[in-house]
Amino acid sequence: MDFALLSRVRHFPVRHHSPRTTAVLLKWLERVKPEVVLVEGPCDATALVDVLCDAQTRPPVAILGYRTDGTPSSSLWPFAAYSPEYQALKWARANGARAEFIDIPVGVSLAVDRQVPGLGLEAEATGPDAAALEEEPVVPVTEAFARSHGYRSFEEFWEASFEAPDWSPEQFQPLLIAWAEVLNAGPRLAYHGQRDAFMARKVLEVVAGGVAPEKVAVVAGAAHIAAFLAKSVDPAEEAKLPQAGPCAVTVIPYSFPRLSEQLGYGAGNRAPHFYQKAHEANCDFRRATLEVLLDFAAHLRMRGFSASLSDVLEAYRLAVTLSDLREKSAPGLDELREATVATLCRGDATHVDGFLWKSVIGHEVGQVASRIGQNSLQAEFWREVGERRLPRTDSPETFTLRLNNPVEVGSSVFLHRLRVAGIPYATLSGTGSSRKQGGEAEAGGYAALTRVREAWQAQWTPSTDVALVEKIVLGDSLEAVTTRVLQERLTQAKTTAQAADVLLESVITGCSQTVAQALKVCDAHAATDADLPSLASAARALSGLMAYGTSRAHSDVGDEAVAALGEKTFGRALLRVRDASACAPEAVLPVLDALRTLHEVALSQPRADKEGWFVEARGLMASHAVHPATSGLATGLLYLARELPEADVALEVGRRLSAAVEPADAAAYLEGFLQVNALVLVKSRDVVKALDDFLVSVEPERFRQTLPVLRRALGALGATERRYLMENVMGVRQLKDKGRAVKAVLEEKDKATLKDLSADLGKALDDLDDLL
């Protein structure tokens, strides 16, 4: 490598997202007036320079590189308006100079294994996958250096030492290179040395093409420039780069909130909007500080707080005073925050953390020139968002859809397609009719089928466009992509329940092609599925389609095919009830859920075999071969369905809780029995009498062994159920006169007074105290 020739090339070291670096760079370019400007960035993105410099393009934007072989992998190279690389490209276009990227291609960048142990303490700011922070964190060295010089953080040090002072190019270049040399002296990943070699070769190729070295300007990360000037580049390192994989490159919008998430990677990221103001003010940080304080005051007044112009001026004076005391050239973010808390917020930092600081970060979303074009998924997404008036900003917004008209049902289908396809944009935050948190509501499946309203929270982020670009390999429309995803899930389905879940999602997302396939797979699995919970779940799904499917688009298979399969699946589930209920204690909970599901389907779906279910439930109630909890549940379900008179219920409960039955089995029966509707059951005097007789008859040692199950069975009783239970206990024990006093005491929650009423009453309470 000809280092003598390389050293004759004009070099300018930069830091990403740095207004001061940009300002100094532009002065330097005006002085040097190069014919070729070489910028650090993927060399196969050079064709996009025209798009980046187009008048319609408005930063923040990002170069997106992504794999085209179906593997989800991508890298981002983001630019703000004050990114020096972006301004270097703009200068070249405005001054007739040739502009090119010179870093490794996207395909190579995506193929690099960055999970290498050790710290890469490089000071550069740009390069492949900036959004993913491919460079190892520089925090250990930089933080220690900043604190050793009296600063509280590296960001404060950089701001005070590099951003605020009015540097000339002659001062700034050696200062930044010296800083990079300090960091390069420590451990550095071999990958960055390989990039050094690649970029150095690209620079020399331009010179070899006939351009005088003095007319070539290289704008790259300070660490790379320092390596060039120190002649420490090893040409052999380039051969160690991996082979490029299949990929493509485009430009997408980016946003200030995403830039702020890059804290620790380069300078100026922690408050993109503040630095944008500084850039627009030609790096006058005092003016930027005043403008932000005016914004703060406006935000406070909008929320009903007092914030006058005199308050703003006082805050500004305090920020300037703090910067003078700290020997800074101008106020920075730390002085801005402290002055805001002390004056505008009267010493309370809550408002700064709650909503003011968001305006320092900013909400701006960039725009890409129309000439770049959008793939079909991006075009469909933005068309749907616009026509349906859905949120377009990089900040969360909530809205409600009422699923009683085709327009809002269509919006729901669109949002569910994005959810199933894995495109980050909207999340279900509730049903729109309650205050439950979104995490409590099932986003899709049966729950989505039965809703009449949906509450969503939507937020566009750059990840949305990244996903839309990556998913193009699965189809050219959102319906096609969703269909492909559901078909893959259907192929992987091993049970009837899993196939039924895909069926429901197909209906929710309007993917009619998958509906027909899912019905066939459900039928095939149900024929051999011996798992009762799986069959019950599938029966509920099919029953839901029969009952609620009219709110969604019908598939070509028709409602009759769904109904026929629903009947068949329910019948197959009934055949598995007895065997599944003869299970071990650790397996009984899903069986109990399945039995309740079958009961709900039998009562709500006219085409279900209700009589067949009642026959199986009676069989469970009478059987001693099944788990006692399933017998108890079946008894309660039959009682609630009015298939079992109260006298028969009391007789059955008495039989199951008799002294002849093992206490553990009796307690398990009681647990299943009370799962159904505890209020109805504990109001029955005969049922309570059987329970009371059982508790009194259990020997102390057996009682202690049975207590965990009894606690679980009775622990779920609420205050109303407990009151009815206690009143019936009083009635059973013929303590009616004292029952009125009991009620008053219960309302006062004074157990001590209750125990003093009588020895008999105390004994009754003692019997239940451990259980309640």
C-alpha positions, 0 to 999 in steps of 0.5 A, spaced: 500 500 500 502 506 497 502 510 504 506 516 501 500 517 496 495 516 501 497 521 506 497 526 500 489 525 500 485 530 504 482 527 510 477 530 515 475 526 521 468 526 523 464 524 529 457 522 527 451 526 529 455 532 531 453 539 529 460 542 530 463 537 526 459 539 520 460 546 521 467 545 521 467 540 515 463 545 511 468 550 512 474 545 510 471 543 504 470 550 501 477 551 503 480 545 499 474 545 494 475 537 492 473 534 486 472 527 489 468 527 496 469 520 499 464 518 505 464 512 509 458 508 508 457 502 504 460 502 497 454 499 494 449 505 496 453 510 492 447 510 487 443 512 492 447 519 493 442 522 488 436 520 493 439 522 499 441 529 496 434 530 493 430 536 495 424 532 497 429 528 502 428 531 509 432 528 514 432 524 519 433 518 514 437 512 513 440 507 508 437 500 509 441 494 507 437 487 507 438 480 505 434 478 499 435 470 500 429 470 505 433 470 512 431 476 516 437 480 517 438 488 515 443 494 517 442 501 518 446 507 516 442 513 519 443 521 518 441 527 521 441 534 517 447 535 522 451 529 520 457 530 517 457 525 512 450 527 509 452 534 509 459 532 505 454 529 500 450 535 499 456 539 499 459 535 493 452 535 489 452 543 490 459 544 488 459 539 482 464 534 485 463 527 485 461 523 491 462 516 493 461 511 499 467 507 500 466 502 506 465 495 505 458 493 501 452 491 505 452 484 503 459 483 507 457 487 513 451 483 514 455 477 513 460 479 519 460 476 525 460 481 530 459 477 537 467 477 538 469 477 545 473 483 548 472 491 547 473 495 541 474 502 543 474 505 537 472 512 537 469 512 530 462 514 529 459 511 522 459 505 519 455 499 518 449 497 522 449 504 526 442 503 529 444 496 532 451 499 534 455 494 531 461 498 534 463 496 541 461 501 546 466 506 548 463 507 555 469 504 559 475 508 556 471 515 555 467 515 561 473 514 565 477 520 561 471 524 562 471 523 570 478 524 570 477 531 567 471 533 572 465 532 567 460 527 570 459 523 563 462 523 556 456 526 553 458 532 557 465 532 556 464 531 548 459 537 548 464 542 552 470 540 549 468 539 542 461 541 540 461 548 544 467 552 542 468 555 535 473 551 532 477 552 526 479 546 521 486 547 523 484 546 530 479 541 530 482 536 525 488 535 529 484 535 536 480 529 533 485 525 530 489 525 537 483 523 541 482 517 536 489 515 537 488 515 544 483 510 543 486 506 538 492 505 542 487 500 546 484 494 544 481 494 537 476 489 534 480 486 528 474 487 523 475 495 524 482 494 521 479 490 515 475 496 514 481 500 514 484 496 509 478 496 504 477 503 505 484 505 504 484 501 497 478 504 495 481 511 496 487 509 492 483 506 486 480 513 485 487 516 485 489 511 480 483 513 476 487 519 474 484 524 480 490 528 483 491 526 491 490 533 493 483 533 490 480 527 493 477 529 500 476 523 505 470 524 510 470 518 515 470 516 522 476 519 526 479 512 528 479 510 520 483 517 519 488 516 524 489 509 522 491 512 515 495 517 517 499 513 522 500 508 516 498 502 521 493 499 515 495 492 513 493 491 506 492 483 508 487 484 513 482 486 507 482 478 505 479 476 512 473 479 510 467 474 509 464 473 502 458 478 501 451 475 501 445 476 497 442 483 499 439 490 496 439 497 499 434 502 499 433 509 503 427 509 508 425 515 513 428 515 520 426 519 526 429 523 532 427 518 537 431 512 534 437 517 534 436 518 541 436 511 542 443 511 540 446 514 546 453 512 547 455 511 539 457 517 537 456 524 539 450 528 539 445 523 540 441 524 546 437 530 544 437 530 537 432 536 536 436 540 541 442 539 536 438 540 530 436 547 533 444 548 534 445 546 527 440 551 524 443 556 529 450 555 526 452 552 532 450 558 537 448 553 543 446 559 547 441 561 542 439 553 541 438 553 549 434 559 549 429 556 543 428 550 547 427 554 554 421 557 550 419 551 547 419 548 555 415 554 557 409 553 552 409 546 554 408 548 561 403 553 559 399 548 555 398 544 561 396 549 565 402 551 569 405 558 570 411 559 565 412 567 563 417 570 559 421 572 565 421 565 567 424 563 561 429 569 561 431 567 568 432 560 566 437 562 560 441 567 565 442 561 570 444 556 564 449 561 562 452 562 569 452 555 570 456 554 563 461 560 565 462 557 572 464 550 569 468 554 564 464 552 558 464 556 552 456 555 552 450 552 555 449 544 554 444 539 555 446 539 563 445 546 564 439 546 560 436 541 564 438 544 571 436 551 569 429 548 567 428 544 574 430 550 578 426 556 575 421 553 570 419 547 574 420 551 581 425 545 583 421 539 581 424 535 576 418 531 575 415 535 569 422 535 566 422 527 566 415 526 565 414 530 558 419 536 557 425 532 555 421 529 550 421 535 546 429 536 547 429 529 543 424 531 538 418 527 534 421 528 527 420 523 522 424 524 516 422 523 508 425 520 502 424 523 495 419 519 491 424 517 486 427 512 490 420 508 490 417 504 495 416 496 495 409 494 494 408 492 502 411 499 503 406 503 498 400 498 501 402 500 508 402 508 507 396 508 503 392 504 508 395 508 514 393 514 510 386 512 508 384 510 515 387 516 518 391 511 523 397 514 526 404 516 522 408 519 528 414 516 532 410 517 538 404 512 541 397 514 539 391 510 542 384 509 538 378 505 538 375 501 533 368 499 533 367 493 529 360 494 527 361 497 520 365 495 514 370 501 514 372 499 522 372 492 521 377 493 515 382 497 519 382 491 524 383 486 519 389 491 516 392 491 524 391 484 525 395 482 518 401 487 521 401 483 527 401 476 525 406 478 519 410 481 525 411 488 522 411 492 528 406 498 528 400 497 533 399 493 539 392 491 542 391 495 548 384 492 550 377 491 548 375 499 548 370 497 553 374 496 560 380 499 563 384 492 563 391 493 561 393 490 554 397 485 556 390 482 559 387 481 553 388 476 548 390 480 541 388 474 536 384 468 536 377 467 539 378 473 544 378 477 537 373 474 534 368 475 539 370 483 540 365 488 538 370 494 540 378 494 540 383 499 543 389 499 539 396 503 540 400 505 534 406 508 533 410 508 526 418 507 527 423 506 522 423 498 524 416 498 521 419 500 514 425 495 515 420 490 516 416 492 510 422 491 506 424 485 509 417 481 508 417 482 501 420 476 500 414 473 503 409 476 498 407 482 494 401 484 499 400 484 506 394 479 505 400 474 501 405 475 507 400 474 512 397 468 508 405 465 508 406 466 515 399 462 517 401 457 512 408 456 515 404 455 522 399 451 519 405 446 517 408 446 524 401 445 527 401 438 531 395 438 535 388 440 533 388 446 537 394 449 534 391 448 527 384 451 530 388 457 532 391 458 525 384 457 523 381 463 527 387 468 525 386 466 518 379 469 519 381 475 523 386 477 518 381 475 512 386 470 509 381 466 505 386 461 502 388 459 509 381 458 512 380 452 507 387 449 508 386 450 516 379 446 516 382 440 512 388 440 517 383 441 523 379 435 521 385 431 520 388 432 527 382 431 530 381 424 527 387 422 531 388 427 537 387 424 544 388 430 547 382 433 550 384 440 552 386 440 544 380 438 542 376 442 547 380 448 544 378 447 537 371 445 538 370 452 542 374 456 536 369 452 531 363 454 535 366 461 535 366 461 528 359 459 527 356 464 532 361 470 531 364 469 524 359 474 520 362 480 523 368 478 518 369 476 511 366 469 509 371 464 506 369 460 500 368 454 504 362 457 506 359 456 513 356 449 513 363 446 512 365 450 519 359 448 522 360 440 520 367 440 522 365 443 529 359 438 530 364 433 528 370 435 533 365 436 539 363 429 538 370 427 538 372 431 544 366 427 548 369 420 546 375 423 550 372 425 556 372 419 561 379 417 559 382 424 560 379 425 566 382 419 569 388 423 570 394 424 575 393 430 580 398 434 576 395 434 569 388 435 572 388 443 571 388 443 563 382 437 563 378 441 568 379 447 563 377 443 557 371 440 561 368 447 562 370 449 555 365 443 552 360 445 557 360 452 554 360 450 547 354 445 549 350 450 552 351 456 547 352 452 540 345 449 538 349 444 533 353 441 539 351 435 542 348 438 548 345 431 550 351 427 549 355 432 553 350 431 559 351 424 559 358 424 559 358 429 565 353 425 569 358 419 568 363 423 571 359 425 577 358 418 578 365 415 577 370 414 582 375 412 577 376 419 574 380 424 578 375 427 584 376 434 581 372 432 575 367 429 578 366 435 583 366 440 576 361 435 573 356 436 579 356 443 579 356 444 571 350 440 571 346 443 577 348 450 574 345 447 567 338 445 571 340 438 569 340 436 577 335 438 582 338 441 588 336 435 592 340 431 588 346 435 588 346 435 596 345 428 596 351 427 591 355 432 595 354 429 601 356 422 598 362 425 596 364 428 602 362 422 607 366 419 612 367 413 608 371 417 602 378 419 603 379 426 606 384 428 600 379 425 595 373 429 598 377 435 598 379 435 591 371 433 589 370 440 593 375 444 589 372 442 582 365 443 585 366 450 587 370 452 581 363 453 577 359 458 581 361 458 588 355 464 590 350 459 587 353 453 591 354 456 598 347 459 598 344 452 598 343 450 605 343 442 604 350 443 600 353 447 606 350 442 611 354 436 607 360 441 607 360 442 615 358 435 616 365 433 612 369 438 616 367 436 623 368 429 621 375 429 619 380 427 624 385 432 626 391 428 623 387 427 616 385 434 616 392 437 616 394 433 610 387 435 607 388 442 609 392 445 602 387 442 598 381 445 602 385 452 602 385 452 595 378 450 594 375 455 599 380 460 598 377 463 592 371 465 595 369 472 595 366 476 601 359 475 599 360 468 598 363 467 605 358 471 608 352 466 605 357 460 607 357 463 614 350 465 615 348 458 612 353 454 617 349 458 623 343 456 620 345 449 620 348 449 627 341 452 629 345 459 631 340 463 628 339 468 634 346 469 634 347 469 627 344 477 626 350 478 631 355 474 627 352 478 621 354 485 624 361 483 626 362 480 619 361 487 617 365 490 622 371 485 620 372 483 628 373 476 629 375 477 636 368 480 638 365 474 634 369 469 638 366 472 644 359 471 643 358 463 645 362 457 645 358 454 640 359 460 635 366 460 636 367 452 635 363 454 628 368 459 626 374 455 628 372 450 623 372 454 618 378 459 620 383 455 617 380 455 610 377 462 609 
